[in-house]
Amino acid sequence: MLVLIAGVSASGKNTIIQNLIEKRDDIKMLEYCSATTRPPRDTDKKFKNYVYLTDDQFKEHIKQGYFIEYEMVHGNFYGTIKSAFEKALRQKDIVYLKDIDVKGCQSLKKYFSDCDILTIFLDAPDIVLKQRLIERGDSGEQIKLRMSRNEFERSHKNGYDLIIENLKLDQTIKTILDAIDARKSKV
């Protein structure tokens, strides 16, 4: 099963993923399944979630059909690597997690329409999101840029299987685990 976790910036996607992985052996992060042109953050080393490319390398990968989808977000390219998802979806006993933006989620649902995919949208009030970005160390300019995309991201949330206001980490984790277990019991 593939669980795609999207949401507004600072909604807790990486924190949620890390906690889910720590709670269950059958849940894993889908590693190196995305490419980006943005510089790495300290947490990226821990999550192994990106292949880092220059703009020219990224554009060459586009020409070669390397991505399922790609987009410019916050001034950087992001793309979803085909081969990583195809490999993960062949393994039925593991739940793979991937954080993704709303357009990427839509593209993956279409591309893998015959696969078992659970989609989750995380949100929180803007005041909470802004505080999280400050605590994360983002600059005022980065915060403004990230917050400016919230309305766009939220406009797509009704297309998700599960929408969660992530204010209490333990409750969010429980809700997601319950949804995963319910989905697995149907298969």
Summary of the structure (lengths in Angstrom):
residues: 187
radius of gyration: 15.9
end to end distance: 9.7
largest distance: 46.1
contacts: 569
relative contact order: 0.22
helix: 48%
strand: 24%
